[in-house]
Amino acid sequence: MPPWFDWESGLFHSKLFGSDGIGARPSSHVNLPDHLRCINLCLQAHEVTQSSRYLELAVRHGGCWAD
């Protein structure tokens, strides 16, 4: 399964992702403000697991929208 997140760009590969992978339609390869919900999920995962990976993901993606 391809990764959902590009750590270099700080962007998601698709607006559709789940346990079956990412969306393959050309129109699904965009980043939208809707992805900000993922920051909240990452912060919650960080709070529960204390894994710095989730915090880094939230900061990296949020930084793309803040710039």
DRENTIDO-989966 format. One line per field, with one value per atom (N, C-alpha, C, CB): residue number from 0; atom name; x, y, z; residue in three letters. Coordinates in nm, 3 decimals, decimal comma. Glycine has a CB too. Layout:
N
i = NUM ...
at = CA ...
px = X ...
py = Y ...
pz = Z ...
aa = ala ...
This chain:
67
i = 0 0 0 0 1 1 1 1 2 2 2 2 3 3 3 3 4 4 4 4 5 5 5 5 6 6 6 6 7 7 7 7 8 8 8 8 9 9 9 9 10 10 10 10 11 11 11 11 12 12 12 12 13 13 13 13 14 14 14 14 15 15 15 15 16 16 16 16 17 17 17 17 18 18 18 18 19 19 19 19 20 20 20 20 21 21 21 21 22 22 22 22 23 23 23 23 24 24 24 24 25 25 25 25 26 26 26 26 27 27 27 27 28 28 28 28 29 29 29 29 30 30 30 30 31 31 31 31 32 32 32 32 33 33 33 33 34 34 34 34 35 35 35 35 36 36 36 36 37 37 37 37 38 38 38 38 39 39 39 39 40 40 40 40 41 41 41 41 42 42 42 42 43 43 43 43 44 44 44 44 45 45 45 45 46 46 46 46 47 47 47 47 48 48 48 48 49 49 49 49 50 50 50 50 51 51 51 51 52 52 52 52 53 53 53 53 54 54 54 54 55 55 55 55 56 56 56 56 57 57 57 57 58 58 58 58 59 59 59 59 60 60 60 60 61 61 61 61 62 62 62 62 63 63 63 63 64 64 64 64 65 65 65 65 66 66 66 66
at = N CA C CB N CA C CB N CA C CB N CA C CB N CA C CB N CA C CB N CA C CB N CA C CB N CA C CB N CA C CB N CA C CB N CA C CB N CA C CB N CA C CB N CA C CB N CA C CB N CA C CB N CA C CB N CA C CB N CA C CB N CA C CB N CA C CB N CA C CB N CA C CB N CA C CB N CA C CB N CA C CB N CA C CB N CA C CB N CA C CB N CA C CB N CA C CB N CA C CB N CA C CB N CA C CB N CA C CB N CA C CB N CA C CB N CA C CB N CA C CB N CA C CB N CA C CB N CA C CB N CA C CB N CA C CB N CA C CB N CA C CB N CA C CB N CA C CB N CA C CB N CA C CB N CA C CB N CA C CB N CA C CB N CA C CB N CA C CB N CA C CB N CA C CB N CA C CB N CA C CB N CA C CB N CA C CB N CA C CB N CA C CB N CA C CB N CA C CB N CA C CB
px = 0,085 0,000 0,090 -0,097 0,064 0,145 0,118 0,116 0,216 0,197 0,094 0,331 0,026 -0,074 -0,010 -0,179 0,106 0,165 0,305 0,170 0,336 0,470 0,547 0,463 0,643 0,718 0,804 0,805 0,846 0,928 0,847 0,993 0,730 0,649 0,558 0,564 0,529 0,436 0,291 0,465 0,266 0,130 0,083 0,123 -0,048 -0,107 -0,111 -0,249 -0,101 -0,104 -0,244 -0,046 -0,345 -0,482 -0,576 -0,521 -0,690 -0,791 -0,873 -0,882 -0,858 -0,927 -0,824 -1,016 -0,832 -0,743 -0,812 -0,610 -0,769 -0,828 -0,755 -0,977 -0,817 -0,751 -0,728 -0,832 -0,797 -0,778 -0,681 -0,912 -0,614 -0,516 -0,565 -0,481 -0,500 -0,535 -0,620 -0,409 -0,694 -0,777 -0,693 -0,865 -0,735 -0,655 -0,704 -0,657 -0,820 -0,871 -0,782 -1,018 -0,759 -0,675 -0,724 -0,671 -0,854 -0,907 -0,887 -1,055 -0,846 -0,828 -0,689 -0,857 -0,599 -0,461 -0,444 -0,365 -0,531 -0,522 -0,522 -0,640 -0,468 -0,471 -0,569 -0,329 -0,658 -0,767 -0,762 -0,903 -0,826 -0,835 -0,901 -0,914 -0,975 -1,035 -0,929 -1,119 -0,807 -0,700 -0,660 -0,579 -0,704 -0,673 -0,732 -0,726 -0,835 -0,891 -0,788 -1,017 -0,696 -0,592 -0,494 -0,517 -0,474 -0,387 -0,447 -0,369 -0,576 -0,643 -0,629 -0,792 -0,647 -0,631 -0,489 -0,669 -0,391 -0,251 -0,221 -0,157 -0,276 -0,254 -0,318 -0,310 -0,434 -0,498 -0,415 -0,641 -0,363 -0,280 -0,153 -0,244 -0,095 0,024 -0,007 0,078 -0,121 -0,159 -0,174 -0,289 -0,232 -0,256 -0,128 -0,362 -0,047 0,069 0,200 0,082 0,204 0,327 0,434 0,383 0,392 0,484 0,510 0,427 0,636 0,671 0,638 0,820 0,625 0,592 0,460 0,584 0,361 0,231 0,240 0,127 0,316 0,333 0,406 0,409 0,510 0,585 0,497 0,707 0,412 0,322 0,227 0,242 0,171 0,079 0,149 0,020 0,270 0,346 0,384 0,473 0,429 0,471 0,356 0,532 0,242 0,130 0,070 0,023 0,058 0,004 0,091 -0,011 0,222 0,314 0,293 0,457 0,251 0,224 0,110 0,190 0,012 -0,102 -0,073 -0,225 0,020 0,052 0,145 0,115 0,223 0,320 0,256 0,414
py = -0,117 0,000 0,124 0,000 0,219 0,341 0,426 0,422 0,505 0,592 0,701 0,655 0,745 0,851 0,989 0,842 0,999 1,130 1,137 1,157 1,251 1,275 1,359 1,348 1,296 1,366 1,478 1,268 1,471 1,578 1,704 1,530 1,688 1,806 1,849 1,776 1,757 1,788 1,780 1,925 1,716 1,708 1,563 1,773 1,546 1,415 1,382 1,408 1,255 1,212 1,213 1,074 1,218 1,209 1,272 1,063 1,318 1,365 1,249 1,468 1,132 1,011 0,910 0,952 0,868 0,763 0,684 0,822 0,560 0,471 0,338 0,450 0,238 0,109 0,040 0,019 0,085 0,024 0,104 0,011 0,204 0,283 0,423 0,214 0,488 0,625 0,627 0,712 0,734 0,746 0,753 0,869 0,685 0,677 0,772 0,536 0,833 0,925 1,049 0,965 1,103 1,223 1,339 1,266 1,352 1,464 1,446 1,482 1,327 1,305 1,341 1,161 1,377 1,410 1,560 1,365 1,614 1,754 1,766 1,836 1,874 1,900 2,012 1,935 1,988 2,079 2,117 2,017 2,227 2,259 2,146 2,388 2,059 1,944 1,856 1,862 1,857 1,778 1,830 1,777 1,950 2,001 1,912 2,145 1,835 1,739 1,635 1,671 1,606 1,508 1,558 1,474 1,689 1,745 1,716 1,898 1,734 1,705 1,557 1,744 1,469 1,325 1,292 1,244 1,355 1,330 1,380 1,399 1,494 1,546 1,456 1,689 1,401 1,306 1,178 1,273 1,129 1,009 1,034 0,964 1,153 1,188 1,189 1,325 1,245 1,251 1,111 1,330 1,020 0,884 0,801 0,814 0,811 0,723 0,786 0,680 0,919 0,994 0,974 0,954 0,926 0,907 1,041 0,803 1,079 1,206 1,208 1,236 1,092 1,084 1,155 0,936 1,136 1,200 1,351 1,142 1,395 1,539 1,601 1,567 1,532 1,583 1,592 1,493 1,491 1,492 1,612 1,360 1,637 1,749 1,882 1,748 1,897 2,022 2,041 2,023 1,934 1,944 1,982 1,812 1,915 1,946 2,082 1,837 2,113 2,243 2,357 2,251 2,334 2,437 2,471 2,394 2,372 2,399 2,498 2,269 2,490 2,580 2,715 2,518 2,718 2,844 2,933 2,814 2,871 2,951 3,042 2,861
pz = 0,000 0,000 0,000 0,123 -0,088 -0,091 0,033 -0,218 0,074 0,192 0,162 0,235 0,265 0,250 0,253 0,361 0,316 0,342 0,283 0,493 0,222 0,167 0,268 0,027 0,336 0,441 0,387 0,516 0,261 0,204 0,177 0,074 0,116 0,082 0,196 -0,041 0,289 0,398 0,356 0,453 0,241 0,188 0,179 0,050 0,176 0,158 0,009 0,220 -0,025 -0,165 -0,225 -0,177 -0,142 -0,191 -0,090 -0,220 -0,136 -0,042 0,012 -0,107 -0,049 -0,006 0,040 -0,120 0,164 0,211 0,321 0,261 0,332 0,431 0,430 0,404 0,487 0,500 0,366 0,589 0,261 0,129 0,043 0,058 0,099 0,026 -0,003 -0,103 -0,097 -0,131 -0,258 -0,150 -0,277 -0,397 -0,522 -0,388 -0,626 -0,749 -0,858 -0,801 -0,840 -0,943 -0,950 -0,913 -1,069 -1,083 -0,996 -1,229 -0,981 -0,903 -0,753 -0,932 -0,709 -0,566 -0,517 -0,532 -0,607 -0,571 -0,545 -0,682 -0,464 -0,428 -0,276 -0,490 -0,226 -0,083 -0,057 -0,030 0,034 0,066 0,214 0,030 0,250 0,393 0,473 0,412 0,407 0,476 0,542 0,377 0,489 0,548 0,686 0,456 0,722 0,856 0,964 0,872 0,929 1,025 1,063 0,967 0,972 0,998 1,103 0,870 1,109 1,212 1,349 1,193 1,362 1,488 1,525 1,481 1,427 1,453 1,495 1,329 1,431 1,467 1,608 1,367 1,644 1,779 1,883 1,792 1,852 1,944 1,955 1,896 1,842 1,844 1,925 1,700 1,911 1,988 2,138 1,943 2,173 2,314 2,374 2,331 2,297 2,348 2,350 2,262 2,242 2,228 2,272 2,086 2,278 2,305 2,196 2,441 2,079 1,968 1,899 1,867 1,889 1,827 1,678 1,848 1,617 1,474 1,444 1,428 1,530 1,508 1,524 1,604 1,621 1,642 1,523 1,773 1,475 1,359 1,235 1,331 1,213 1,099 1,107 1,092 1,225 1,244 1,217 1,386 1,269 1,250 1,104 1,338 1,041 0,902 0,810 0,857 0,825 0,738 0,772 0,748 0,900 0,939 0,890 1,090 0,887 0,839 0,693 0,859 0,614 0,472 0,455 0,399 0,543 0,533 0,597 0,598 0,690 0,760 0,679 0,894 0,590 0,511 0,413 0,438
aa = met met met met pro pro pro pro pro pro pro pro trp trp trp trp phe phe phe phe asp asp asp asp trp trp trp trp glu glu glu glu ser ser ser ser gly gly gly gly leu leu leu leu phe phe phe phe his his his his ser ser ser ser lys lys lys lys leu leu leu leu phe phe phe phe gly gly gly gly ser ser ser ser asp asp asp asp gly gly gly gly ile ile ile ile gly gly gly gly ala ala ala ala arg arg arg arg pro pro pro pro ser ser ser ser ser ser ser ser his his his his val val val val asn asn asn asn leu leu leu leu pro pro pro pro asp asp asp asp his his his his leu leu leu leu arg arg arg arg cys cys cys cys ile ile ile ile asn asn asn asn leu leu leu leu cys cys cys cys leu leu leu leu gln gln gln gln ala ala ala ala his his his his glu glu glu glu val val val val thr thr thr thr gln gln gln gln ser ser ser ser ser ser ser ser arg arg arg arg tyr tyr tyr tyr leu leu leu leu glu glu glu glu leu leu leu leu ala ala ala ala val val val val arg arg arg arg his his his his gly gly gly gly gly gly gly gly cys cys cys cys trp trp trp trp ala ala ala ala asp asp asp asp
